Amino acid sequence: NALGDSLGAVLAKDSDHPTKDDLARGQMAVLTMVSVMTEQYLYKAHSPANATKLSNAAVQDLLIHMLKSLKA
């Protein structure tokens, strides 16, 4: 939760006063990062990541682009 709240503050327009939406975006960003990294790096052979055929670099680039889009 603390990591999500911190990331929510980073994503907020006013990092000193993040809104509930900012904090929710931060939590979603953490969930997405952990899920993607778990699938892509730890269990690639046994997860949907196996079907994507994306390189690690492509996954990193797309994840960064997606997370940047969460910025308020």
N, C-alpha and C positions, 0 to 999 in steps of 0.2 A: 504493500500500500504506500509506503513512504517513497519508493522509487516512482510509482505512478503519479503520486502527488507532486513530486519534484519535477517530473517531466511535464506534468500539466501546467506547472508554473512557468516552465521554459516555453511552452507552446502558447501561453496566454499573452494577450495584448499588454496587460498590466501585470507583470510577474510578481509584484508585491501584493496584488489582490486578485488571485485567480478565481474564476467563477466555478460553479458546479460543472458547467459544460467543459471548461478547461481541464478540470480534474478528471472528468470522465474520458476526455480525449487522451490524457496522459495514461490512464489505466488501460485504455484500449491499445495504445501504442506499445505498452509493456507486454500485454497479452499477445499482441501480434508478433513482436520481436521474439519473445520466448517460444511461441508456437512454431514460427518459421524456422528459427535456429534449431529447435529440437528435431523437427521434421527433416530439414536439409542436412544437418551435420551428424546427429546422433542415430537416427533411425531411417536413413534415406532408403535403404533396401526394403524396408517393411512399412512404408507409409505412402500417402499420395504423392509425396515429393518425388518418388521414383518414377512416376508417370509423366512428370513435367519435363524431364530431360533438360532442365536449365543448369547451366554451370554455376558454381559457387559465386563467381564474380557477377553473373547476371542477377542472381537472387539478391546479392548485397545491393547492387545498383537499384533494383526495383523496390526493395524494402526501404532504402533511403529516400527514394522519390515518393513513395507512399506516405512515409512518416512526415516528410516535409509538407505534404498536402494537408496534414492535420493542424498546421500552424494557423492560429486565429487571424 
